[in-house]
Amino acid sequence: MEEEPLLTESINQGSGDYGSHDNGHEDSLRSTGPSHSATEEDAELYIQQAVVFIEDAIQYRSINHRVDTGSLRLYRWYYSSICQWCLGFTIAVVLALAFIERPSSLTYTSDIRFKPDPWEPPCGMTEAIEMVCLCIFILDVTVKSYLIGWEEFRMNKWLIGYTIVIATSVIDWMLSVSMMCNESLRVRRLIRPFFLLQNSSLMKKTLKCIKRTLPEIASVILLLAMHLCLFTMIGMLIFAKSDDPKKNGEWETYFKNMPKALSSLLVLLTTANNPDVMIPAYSLNRGYSIFFILFSVFGTYLLMNLMTAIIYNQFRGYLLMSVQTSIMRRRLGIRAAFEVLCCPGRGHTSSHAEGHVEQVAVRMFVQVMGRVHMKSYYRAAIIKAAQQFPDGYINGEAFQNLFYELDKDFIKEHPPKPQYSFSLLQHIQRIYNHYTITVLGNVVALVNVLCICTILVLDSEKSASERDYYYVEIINCVFILYYLIEMSMKILAFGWRGYLSYRNNIFDGFLTFLLLAIQIAIFITYKIPDTKVDPESQRMLSLWEMVRLINMLIVFRFLRIIPEIKLMAVVASTLVDLVKNLRAFAGILLVVYYVYAVLGIWLFQGAITAPTNMSAISNSSLENITVAFTMDCGSFEQLEYWPNNFDDFASSLVLLYNIMVVNNWHVFTDAYTRYTTEWSLVYFVAWWLTSSVMWVNLFVALILENFTYKWDRSNSLSVAEVERIAYQSTVQLMFREQVQEPTEEEIRAMLQQHPHLHLAW
């Protein structure tokens, strides 16, 4: 076998590829030869490399980075939790600047009729904060570029884009400062979401999947457009202008011209204006309803649902490819760690024989795992499995199999119950260990909620001064006393550690303490059960407010039944997993919201002016605004939608959300086409397609995928086992069974392409 150095940068550092050489280390190796000190230094380097490769595998990171001692130290520092937290905080700060920059969102209301003048930050305040953030981003891209090397940097489009965005932001920042913050547009505000995208590998993969999915759904979008245009032309022919003015209601309102007819049917596609759009024609002849029913059946129920299915199917396929890449990264990292541990200095010494079996000593493996940053229960499981090898050595296949523990669910083991010598305590422990006590607690919680519901019905029309708090307080005290006894007995039965090891016990105990504290505060403040009490007395909280707070906490406590019902437990677990593990999809939606909100401010800021502000506008624009203003039933003005505008960043986000929900979204499009131009409809339709058609459908499909995955896995489990298992349903695990394991040849080929690690087989 040809002999080559394992690490061209750490052992044979004379190549000068990326300027990362440690001359002192090189001289030490050359002068000392095979001395004991040099050997120890090399062994420490190999262990550091293995540690970093395993951490890369756990986090699905690429291993194509520098592997010399200094670079590894910098690499681990960069990916430390505090460093990544600081970078994430910086991204959050630079994105949040949009709320206080001009136009500022710092007002208590966004209603343009009585919105006060917002506080505007002085010039240089937000710019100084932004420059600090940009300096951190410059440091970030510099460190990343150094760690992967110039060759890798040139092939990384995200890092090149990162550099361009930072440079553009700095230039635009300099222009803002030179113009004393009076510039009309801030280009850098539009490209800020890029900082969020490039910092998340899963978001980048998701964006790539979306990009590849778009051409696949183009045919359905084209079919939907043809359906819309075809029915638009048919509608204009059916509802053409008549000589009888009484029969022109449909034409006048919805089919007066091509843009109006097209927008009317587009809104009908979302059912937002149904049945309003057909009422004028339907009043004349019931047969006209056939046109609108056919349009909705083919468009809303067939084509839109077909688009949802295609989006999900195509995106799921590309997401599966992304997961395949993540699995390959994990296998590469683990294999690279094995190679540097089993054959340190391969090719550098002559001790590697042709028939030598590659193995790693268990002792060295345990030493490496002790340095790896990972969850303690996974580390314990992997070390325990490694210590089962009788000869004390691990071969390549077994080394890879050890890390399959990362794909397993973590079973939470509860601490042992305390042992009591008194028969009474033992009897209490047996009672409160029984499932009947849990059922009884749920029944009591249900009865408590029913009591509150009854009181709300009986006192729904009474004011605070007319309510009888005496009986309400007696009922609350009885139930709170039961909750306190239940909590105390469970602590006695399970012990403190055992009680806190159940999440539903923590939930119950926290609310019980809150209820008890508020009830004690009521006793001290209002001397209950004294019936002669002034509920409106001037205190921090009135009696009515404190009673309402207790009742809300009691209603919230009723959620304790969720873990006891299997379907509800799976649904709740699915929601928690979506929040934890599908953040990338919500992150990209946040990016889209951010970009559209900034564009909306650029295009429509100040476009809508309330009637009370007409005195403040010029005479030249008064006539146009008067023409645009209308008080027709269902219009923007008649519904008093004045808080929905693009006058600041916060109100823009709310308006975009209202359009994404699609209920009454035609009211907004109609208002902005009247106050600006009909071309504004392009913006709103683009947002509807992006958010409601594309993203909401995709998110619904992923919820179904996650729920199906969880439900299939829980079919063989009892309710208690579902509650015991803390599911780690990452996107990788959701598609784990459908992912093919990379072959030995693929792994070797990828390792041989490593720019900084050179192996000789």
ZAZATOR-216889 format. One record per residue (C-alpha): x, y, z. Coordinates in steps of 0.1 Angstrom, whole numbers, padded with zeros to 4 digits, always signed. Each point is the difference from the previous one (the first is absolute). Layout:
BEGIN
XYZ...
//
This chain:
BEGIN
+0000+0000+0000+0012+0035-0009+0011+0019+0030-0013+0036+0004-0004+0023+0029-0034-0001+0016-0002+0038+0006+0018+0021-0025-0006+0031+0021+0008-0013+0034+0028-0025-0005+0015+0010-0034-0007+0038+0000+0021+0010-0028-0025+0003-0027-0011+0036+0007-0035-0005-0014-0022+0022+0024+0025+0019+0022-0009-0020+0031+0035-0013+0008+0014-0003+0034+0037+0004-0006+0009-0006+0036-0017-0034-0001+0017-0008-0033+0034+0008+0013-0006-0021+0032-0009-0030-0021+0031+0003-0022+0024+0006+0028-0012-0026+0025-0007-0028-0025-0018-0029+0016+0003+0014+0035-0025-0008+0027-0012+0037+0003-0008+0002-0038-0019-0033+0002-0021+0012+0029-0008+0033-0019-0011-0019-0031-0021-0024+0021-0018+0030+0016-0006+0015-0034-0016-0033-0013-0023+0000+0031-0010+0036-0007-0008-0008-0036-0021-0030+0010-0019+0021+0026-0008+0027-0026-0010-0026-0027-0024-0016+0024-0015+0033+0010-0004+0008-0037-0018-0033-0005-0024+0006+0029-0009+0035-0014-0001-0012-0036+0028+0025-0009+0025-0003-0028+0034-0013+0009+0017+0020-0028+0019+0023+0023+0036+0005+0012+0013-0027+0024+0032+0015+0015+0002+0007+0037-0007+0037-0001-0028-0003-0025-0017-0027+0020+0001+0022+0031-0015+0029-0019-0026-0023-0016-0012-0013+0033-0001+0035+0014-0020+0012-0029-0026-0028+0003-0002+0003+0038-0034+0008+0014+0009+0035+0013+0015+0010-0033-0029-0013-0020-0024+0016+0024+0017+0034-0004-0002-0004-0038-0037-0008+0002-0006+0029+0023+0018+0023-0024-0023-0012-0028-0030+0006+0021+0011+0035+0009+0007+0010-0036-0034-0013-0011-0018+0017+0029+0014+0034-0011-0028+0002-0026-0025+0006+0029+0018+0032+0012+0015+0014-0032-0020+0025-0019-0030-0005-0004+0000-0010+0037-0025-0025+0014+0002+0013+0035-0036+0011+0005-0028-0016+0020-0022-0002-0031+0004-0002-0038-0034+0016-0007+0008+0030-0023-0031+0019+0013+0015+0007+0034+0035-0014-0002+0024+0022+0020+0033+0011-0015+0024-0029+0007+0033+0004+0018+0027+0002-0026+0036-0010+0010+0026+0027-0005+0022-0003-0031+0029-0022+0008-0016-0021+0028-0013-0029-0021+0029+0005-0024+0025-0006+0028-0017-0031+0012-0001-0013-0036+0037+0007-0006+0008-0021+0031-0021-0028-0014+0017+0003-0034+0034-0002+0016-0010-0032+0017-0012-0013-0034+0033+0009-0016+0019-0019+0028-0024-0029-0005+0006-0003-0038+0037+0005+0005+0002-0029+0025-0021-0022-0022+0021+0007-0030+0032-0007+0018-0012-0033+0015-0011-0015-0034+0028+0015-0021+0000+0020-0032-0008-0029-0023-0031-0009+0019-0010+0036+0004+0000+0005-0038-0024-0028-0004-0023+0010+0029-0028+0022-0015-0014+0008+0034+0032+0015+0013+0006+0020-0032-0036+0013+0003+0007+0007+0037+0030+0021-0009-0020+0019-0027-0029+0007+0024+0024+0013+0026+0018+0022-0025-0033+0014-0013-0012+0007+0035+0032+0019+0009-0002+0021-0031-0037+0008+0005+0008+0008+0037+0026+0024-0011-0024+0017-0023-0026+0003+0028+0025+0016+0023+0012+0024-0027-0036+0011-0007-0007+0005+0037-0025-0029+0000-0024+0018-0024+0003-0026-0028-0033-0011-0015+0009-0037-0003+0022-0022+0021+0011-0029-0023+0017-0018+0028-0033-0004+0019-0013-0022-0029+0030-0023+0001+0003-0004+0038-0019-0033+0001+0029-0015-0019+0020+0000+0033-0027-0023+0015+0000-0023-0030+0037-0006-0003+0004-0008+0037-0023-0030-0001+0010-0031-0020-0035-0014+0002-0015+0032-0013+0024+0000-0029-0009-0036-0008-0037+0008+0003+0004+0030-0023+0018-0021-0025-0028-0025+0001-0026+0027-0006+0021+0013-0029+0000-0034-0016-0037-0006+0007-0011+0032-0018+0005-0013-0036-0019-0031+0008-0032+0019+0010+0002+0024-0029-0024-0022-0021-0026+0001+0027+0004+0038+0004-0004+0004-0038-0031-0022+0001-0014+0021+0028+0007+0032-0020-0017-0015-0030-0030-0009+0021-0001+0035+0014+0003+0017-0034-0025-0023-0017-0027+0006+0026+0008+0037+0000-0008+0003-0037-0031-0022+0003-0011+0021+0029+0005+0033-0019-0021-0015-0029-0028-0012+0023-0001+0031+0021+0004+0026-0027-0015+0034+0003-0038+0000-0007-0023+0027-0013-0020-0004+0031+0018+0017+0029-0018-0022+0025+0019-0031-0014+0035+0016+0002+0007-0007+0037+0024-0029-0007+0017+0019-0028+0003+0032+0019+0014-0015+0032+0022-0030-0012+0003-0003-0038+0003+0036-0012+0034-0005-0017+0026-0028-0003+0022+0010+0030-0031+0002+0023-0015-0033-0012+0034-0017+0003+0005+0013+0036-0036-0009+0009+0004-0037-0010+0035-0001+0015-0015+0009+0033-0028-0025-0005+0027-0026-0004+0008+0006+0036-0038+0001+0009+0006+0033+0018-0029+0018-0020-0023-0030-0002-0031+0003-0004+0002+0038-0003+0015-0002-0035-0030-0019-0015-0029+0017+0019-0009+0027-0026-0002-0026-0028-0016-0027+0022-0027+0025+0010-0010+0003-0037+0002-0037-0009+0009-0030+0021+0017-0016-0030+0029+0024+0002+0012-0018+0032+0011-0029-0022+0029+0022-0014+0013+0008+0034-0004-0035+0014+0019-0015-0029+0028+0025+0004+0003-0008+0037-0002-0037-0004+0027-0002-0027+0022+0028+0014-0003-0001+0038-0007-0037+0006+0019-0017-0028+0029+0021-0013+0009+0017+0033+0000-0034+0019+0019-0016-0029+0026+0028+0004+0003-0008+0037+0005-0037-0008+0026+0008-0027+0019+0025+0022+0002-0025+0029+0010-0029-0022+0027+0018-0019+0013+0018+0030+0000-0032+0020+0022-0016-0026+0025+0028+0000+0000+0001+0038+0008-0037+0000+0030+0008-0022+0011+0026+0025-0004-0025+0029+0021-0024-0021+0027+0026-0001-0002+0005+0038+0004-0037+0006+0030-0001-0023+0016+0029+0020-0005-0020+0032+0015-0032-0014+0029+0020-0015+0008+0017+0034-0001-0033+0019+0021-0018-0026+0026+0029+0000+0002-0002+0038+0006-0038-0003+0028+0005-0026+0019+0025+0021-0003-0022+0031+0007-0034-0014+0030+0010-0022+0016+0032+0014+0027+0012-0024-0010-0025-0027+0027+0001-0026+0022+0020+0023+0014-0031+0017+0009-0034-0014-0019-0020+0026-0032-0003-0021+0002-0035-0015-0020-0011-0030-0022-0024+0019-0004+0022+0031-0035+0000+0014-0012+0036+0007-0012+0003+0036-0005+0026+0027+0008-0007+0037-0031+0003+0022+0021+0020+0025+0009+0026-0026-0036+0001-0013-0013+0007+0035+0026+0028+0004-0013+0016-0032-0036-0003+0009+0007+0017+0033+0010+0031-0019-0028+0000-0025-0028+0026+0006-0032-0019-0001-0030-0010+0021+0011-0020+0030-0025-0028-0005+0012-0007-0035+0037+0001+0011-0008-0025+0028-0018-0023-0024+0028+0001-0025+0027-0006+0026-0019-0028+0016-0004-0017-0034+0037+0005-0007+0010-0016+0033-0017-0032-0010+0028-0010-0024+0019-0029+0017+0034+0005-0017+0001+0038+0007+0001+0010-0037-0027+0013-0024+0002-0006-0038-0014+0023-0026-0035-0014-0004-0005-0003+0037+0013+0036+0005-0027+0012-0025-0027-0021+0017+0008+0016+0034-0014+0033-0012-0033-0015-0010-0009+0008+0036-0004+0036-0012-0031-0011-0020-0017-0017+0029-0027+0015+0022+0011+0011+0035-0020-0019+0026-0002+0021+0031+0005-0022+0031-0017+0012+0031+0019+0000+0034-0008-0029+0024-0028+0006+0024+0009+0006+0037-0003-0029+0024-0021+0006+0031+0000-0021+0032-0034+0013+0013-0030-0019-0012-0021+0032-0004+0026+0015-0024+0002-0032-0019-0037-0001-0003-0001+0036-0013+0028-0008-0025-0020-0030-0013-0031+0021-0004+0016+0030-0018+0020-0024-0023-0033-0014-0013-0014+0013-0033-0034+0006+0017+0014+0030+0018+0009+0016-0034-0035-0006-0013-0015+0014+0032+0022+0031-0004-0012+0005-0035-0036-0004+0010+0005+0026+0028+0016+0024-0025-0030-0005-0024-0025+0006+0028+0019+0032+0009-0001+0012-0036-0038-0008-0001-0005+0020+0032+0018+0030-0016-0020-0004-0032-0033+0000+0020+0010+0031+0019+0009+0018-0032-0034-0008-0015-0019+0011+0031+0020+0032+0004+0006+0009-0036-0022+0031+0001+0011+0012+0035+0026+0027+0006+0029-0004+0024-0019+0017+0028-0031-0023-0004+0019-0033+0002-0001-0021+0032+0037-0009+0007-0007-0019+0032-0012-0032-0016+0025+0003-0028+0028+0002+0025-0013-0030+0020+0000-0021-0032+0035+0011-0010+0013-0007+0035-0014-0035+0000+0016-0009-0033+0033+0017+0007+0002-0019+0033-0005-0033-0019+0027+0009-0025+0024+0008+0028-0008-0033+0017+0005-0019-0032+0033+0017-0007+0013-0007+0036-0010-0037-0002+0016-0005-0033+0032+0016+0013-0002-0024+0029-0006-0030-0023+0026+0008-0026+0025+0021+0019+0011+0035-0012+0022-0013-0029-0026-0025-0011-0028+0025+0001+0020+0025-0021+0010-0027-0025-0036+0001-0014-0007+0031-0022-0038-0001+0009+0009+0001+0037+0022+0031-0006-0029+0016-0018-0025-0009+0027+0023+0010+0029+0009+0034-0016-0037+0009-0005-0009-0012+0035+0026+0023+0015-0013+0029-0020-0036-0007+0010+0010-0003+0037+0020+0032-0001-0028+0020-0016-0026-0014+0024+0021+0010+0030+0004+0035-0015-0038+0002-0003-0004-0010+0037+0025+0025+0011-0012+0029-0022-0038-0004+0001-0006-0020+0033-0021-0027-0018-0023-0017+0010-0014+0034+0012-0029+0007-0023+0002+0038+0005+0027+0007-0024+0005+0027-0026+0010-0018-0032+0011+0033-0016+0022+0012+0028+0031+0019-0010+0027-0026+0001+0025-0014-0024-0024-0027-0011-0038+0001+0006-0017-0030+0015-0017-0008-0033+0034+0000-0018+0016-0023+0025-0030-0024-0001+0002+0001-0038+0037-0008+0001-0007-0030+0023-0027-0013-0023+0022+0003-0031+0028-0019+0017-0025-0027+0010-0013-0003-0036+0036-0001-0012+0008-0028+0025-0027-0021-0017+0026-0006-0027+0014-0027+0023-0023-0025-0017+0019+0002-0033+0028-0025+0009-0027-0025+0012-0017-0003-0034+0021-0017-0026-0012+0020-0031+0002+0033+0019+0035-0009+0012+0012-0008-0035-0016+0033-0013+0016+0020+0027+0033-0017-0005-0002+0007-0037-0005+0037+0007+0030+0001+0023+0021-0017-0026-0011+0024-0027+0011+0029+0022+0033-0016+0008+0011-0017-0032-0018+0017-0029+0012+0035+0009+0017+0002-0034-0033+0002-0018-0013+0027+0023+0033+0018-0003-0003+0002-0038-0036+0012+0004+0014+0027+0023+0025+0010-0027-0028+0002-0026-0021+0021+0024+0029+0023+0006+0008+0006-0037-0037+0006-0009-0005+0023+0030+0030+0022-0011-0013+0000-0036-0034+0009+0012+0014+0030+0019+0019+0011-0031-0031-0002-0022-0029+0009+0022+0012+0021+0029-0025+0028+0006-0022-0011-0030-0032-0002+0021-0009+0032+0019-0029+0001+0025-0028+0025-0005+0010+0019+0032+0035+0006-0015-0013+0015-0032+0007+0036+0012+0036-0008+0003+0005-0010-0036+0006+0022-0030-0029+0012-0023+0016-0017-0029-0005-0035+0015-0033+0008+0017-0021-0007-0031+0017-0034-0006-0006-0011+0036-0036+0012-0001-0006-0021-0031+0017-0030+0016-0020+0003+0032-0032-0021+0002-0023-0010+0028-0016-0029-0020-0010-0030+0022+0029-0023+0004+0026+0025-0011+0033+0008+0018-0015+0033+0013-0034-0014+0010+0017-0029+0019+0024+0024+0017+0031-0019-0010+0021+0031+0006+0026-0018+0023+0009-0023-0030+0026+0020-0019+0036+0001-0012+0009+0031+0020+0025-0019+0022+0017-0034+0003-0022-0014+0027-0033+0009-0016+0013-0014-0033+0006-0034+0016-0035-0001+0014-0015+0010-0034+0019-0027-0018-0012-0025+0025-0036+0011-0005+0004-0005-0038+0016-0034+0006-0031-0012+0019-0019+0012-0032-0032+0009+0018-0011+0034-0014+0034+0004-0017-0019+0015-0030-0008+0030+0022+0036+0009+0003+0008-0006-0037-0031+0022-0010+0011+0028+0024+0036+0001-0013-0011-0001-0036-0022+0029+0006+0025+0021+0020+0030-0009-0023-0002-0018-0033-0014-0033-0012+0036-0013-0003+0000-0003+0038-0020-0031-0005+0032-0017-0012+0016+0004+0034-0029-0015+0019-0005-0029-0024+0037-0008+0002-0002+0000+0038-0031-0022-0001+0017-0025-0023+0031+0000+0021-0015-0002+0035-0034-0016-0003+0003-0023-0031+0036-0010+0004+0011+0002+0036-0032-0007+0019-0007-0031-0021+0036-0012+0005-0002+0006+0037-0033-0019+0002+0015-0029-0019+0030-0001+0023-0023+0000+0030-0018-0031-0015+0034-0017-0006+0011+0007+0036-0032-0012+0015-0002-0031-0022+0036-0009+0010-0008+0005+0037-0033-0019-0002+0015-0030-0018+0027-0002+0027-0024+0003+0029-0025-0027-0012+0018-0027+0019+0004+0021+0032-0022+0006+0029-0010+0034+0013+0026-0002+0027+0027-0009-0024-0009+0029-0023+0003+0023+0029+0033-0015+0011+0018+0003-0034+0015+0034-0008-0002-0002-0037+0029+0014-0019-0018+0003-0033+0024+0020-0021-0005+0004-0037+0028-0026-0005-0018-0026+0022-0033+0006-0017+0014-0013-0033+0026-0023+0016-0016-0032-0012-0001+0012-0036+0037+0011-0002+0026-0023-0015+0032-0005+0018+0031+0012-0019+0022-0028-0012+0037-0005+0010+0011+0012-0035-0020+0032+0003+0014+0008+0034+0036-0007-0011-0004+0021-0031-0014+0030+0020+0029-0003+0026+0025+0000-0028-0014+0033-0012+0006+0017+0034+0021+0031-0007+0019-0001+0032+0001-0037+0010+0018-0024-0022-0004-0038+0006+0019-0028-0017-0017-0034-0002
//
